[in-house]
Amino acid sequence: MRLISTEQTNFCQFRYAKYQFAPGMTLILGRNGSGKSNLVKGVYASVTGDFGRNDGVKTDNICQYAPPNEPARIKSVIEHGGTVLEITRNLRPATTRLVIRPADGASETVITKTAEANDAIINILGVSGRMLADYVFVDQWSIFDFLSMMPAERAKAFQRLFRTEHAEALWKSVG
């Protein structure tokens, strides 16, 4: 999965912020309170539909400076295996819109039901929501948690992350 862009409107401290990401690794630097963590949490929320990483309920993530009639949303564009996903999660009004542009050039699909959008994203990415939470969108203070795992836990995490259960099944079938 590659993050192409995110646009956050009236989310946390962002009245409006748009970021484009180049291929490869991205480093986000800034002062305390400047929005680094909320930027990542916003992308996580747009991809998974889970706003639970911030305190409170979903509407608590609306910027306190936003007038009551202005929309609050996060729009992220990701690419995976050539398929482009444009995901918009609105906090106000609470709606979801997922546009899927397949790699094979087939016509795009638009999904507006949250549960269907979440399922489609997980299906396209080929990983569970837990995998995204534990290994893709890692809080800054948790990035090295795997080092404190017991060896058996670390082996299970490695197996989940790299899907080595398929290799193990193949090994057993070959004998």
Secondary structure as UniProt FT lines:
FT   STRAND          2..11
FT   TURN            12..13
FT   STRAND          14..20
FT   TURN            32..33
FT   HELIX           36..48
FT   TURN            52..53
FT   HELIX           58..61
FT   TURN            64..65
FT   TURN            68..69
FT   STRAND          72..80
FT   TURN            81..82
FT   STRAND          83..92
FT   STRAND          94..101
FT   TURN            103..104
FT   STRAND          109..111
FT   HELIX           114..125
FT   HELIX           129..131
FT   HELIX           132..136
FT   HELIX           140..142
FT   TURN            143..144
FT   HELIX           145..148
FT   HELIX           151..162
FT   TURN            163..164
FT   HELIX           165..174
//
